[in-house]
Amino acid sequence: MVHKFFCMTLTTVCALVTISAQDYSDRALYDTAIRLEPLFVVAAKRYGVDARILRAICFVESHYRTSAVSPKGARGPMQFMPATAARYGLRDPHNPEQAIDAAARYLRDLLEKFGGRVDLAVAAYNAGEGTVSSFMTGKPLVLGDGRIVNARGVLTGGIPPYAETQIYVRSVMALLNNRVTGPVGKSSVQLQSIRRRDFTLDVFDLPERAQKISSRRASGFIEVE
């Protein structure tokens, strides 16, 4: 009887600890989002983009963590790779003000390049605009080091046929379509942590079968209401 009581007590304590840890994690995420909120608003207004998209990308990329570093070398809350950071004059990708400002400029350029298509801009943020263009046109992309993206000339409508990119785009678009990305203090939906994964894409790390996809595949365009 004593043993049974001890086991029940231990189980209850473990459950409470787990719940408390989750509450703490969600609260920390919420507090970080509140601190970053003015930066999203200012950068979005400065470059004429939707602050909701910046928030969603930041959440999916890093969970708002300014110290985030991916295994492939992407850094900061907006997960800039070194080449893209240099292109946009971003000196410190871990500085949230600098990183969000650069991300807003990058997003503006991607939206302009892809005719305002949010899904393609988001895919390009993950996989690169050259890769998205390649799968829009069916023309292989030859990189500076001689490697070739989309060597078979596959047409997908723009969304690359890579699981990581497709999951990434679906995650960002789901946040937008579910209206979870309004100003945090006014949102009726609680921010909750999701399982971390590295969304920094290196298309040459993917298995060959990932590129064997029908050229008649429909576009992955998702309308944002």
Secondary structure, DSSP 8 states (H G I E B T S, - for coil): -HHHHHHHHHHHHHHHHHHHHHHHHHHHHHHHHHHHHHHHHHHHHHHT--HHHHHHHHHHHHTT-TT-B-TTS-BTTTTB-HHHHHHTT-S-TTSHHHHHHHHHHHHHHHHHHTTT-HHHHHHHHHH-HHHHHHHHHT--EE-TTS-EESTT----SSS-S-HHHHHHHHHHHHHHHTT--S-GGG-SS-------------GGGS-GGGG---TT---------
